[in-house]
Structures are given as C-alpha cells and as structure tokens.
C-alpha cells in the first residue's frame, strides 16, 4: 500500500510540474511581441 501511494504521489508531482510549466508558458507567451517591440526600439537607437 505504501509503495502504491508513493507511486501515485510521484505521478501527481510530475503532473503538477507539467501543469505549472504550461501555465507559465500561457502567461509569458503574450509578452513576446512586447519584447520584440523593445528590441526594435533598442536597435534603432544603437544605429544613431
């Protein structure tokens, strides 16, 4: 019984890690265009 609970806890831990990674991806993916915009502004000012 204890071995089975340890296995289930391990699987739940992996699942929570995957879900957390997916949520962070969803959270930060919309920020990519903002970073690209700042990169464009920085590149324009470096040329001056």
Secondary structure, 3 states (H helix, E strand, C coil): CHHHHHHHHHHHHHHHHHHHHHHHHHHHHCCHHHHHHHHHHHHHHHHC
